[in-house]
């Protein structure tokens, strides 16, 4: 079982490819973020976890907590896979959400001691009769509850599980792919709302409940947008447009695998209205091209926290892709979560768009200002920003305004090493896009899909594009433009491939307001 990291564990967090900016479990496999809820000064991050291997399997809910969404403490497994005497799984715990039942609507806690309630998908691989007498056929996925009265440290499954056994009647034959419940409190109707998916039908189904236990079907959404894979891990939340509380919209997030913008797993969103019963996408949203939360290959199962103070909406995604997640070159642990991101809706070029910023407080990790340049003309070629061999190592925080000028391509190379090893982040003027090219980023042989270039169309504004780039030991995350475009990519560079360089190709470019900081590891004592 995972233990909180001790001094020795902390030393272990320096292994090659161990992310230094975002959460990874000390050992074993992790996928989707689950049960995201803020309670009593703590942000809870539960996650799909295999307690005994670093490949997918034995799905349980791992658990970590943070007071600032940056520094994490891993706690013991919250919901542990169940097996019979032969070692066959009788129940595994798939993705879901968590709420704090402050008014004790469920009766599972008390007014003085509100229950934290996890709503997850029970997967029953074998046909069986549950302890409460209910019969489930082999492979059924149903929605269940577990609750904690001690701030998420210990958990009890609700005796009446599952609370939502089957999808609506017309989808009964889809009982094996009904999952990933996201629950939130809808104050105007004093009720809980759940959105889950009928995965193969590209349909999100919405339910309501007064007590988290009895659920009533309300409406469905889909198919719409991208449908080139299964729909998984939905989320639904309200955000003001341009900070105007009188003008808010609702965002429906639907993760999709495969069929993402960079191949494999991806996350799309719709903007519209929710009246307490149904979500309706704005006509413009469905008419336009699919809106992706991220255009990189490694941002999936993205969902947001419930109950964050000050009405902030914080999103996190699993930083991998089902195309190769089980094969990435780490051994003791496998996969990290992304950096948390704060969301807002902004009107940009006449359209309402979701914008994402690295979580507030990230700047506190800045240590040394390595580069500060007001204006720099880039002739075709490269300019090293750090010495080689480099004394500074990732993580880095890079911020700049890039004016491609007459260059065909310009930008910054990160994880630069010997023999041309590099990950290129740049702007391609002809195609009008920001790209991340990891074709020469290092280890990639584990999967043919890995070594690739990914891009997002983005217009220059006043001839330039702003790039904020977070370079971690094994990932590069780009926030571009007015933060409406992001690209998240894992990379596995060779030892010592730590260099940074600016480049221009085919003409002169200009870089303005360039700042590069080294960042402290989140695993180092503050
Ligand atoms: C998404 C997903 C979910 C499911 C979980 C299982 O990555 O497939 O739909 O609940 O992973 O681990």
Boltz pocket constraint, residues with backbone or C-beta under 6 A from the ligand:
constraints:
  - pocket:
      binder: B
      contacts: [[A, 31], [A, 32], [A, 48], [A, 59], [A, 93], [A, 94], [A, 95], [A, 96], [A, 121], [A, 179], [A, 180], [A, 231], [A, 232], [A, 233], [A, 301]]
      max_distance: 6.0
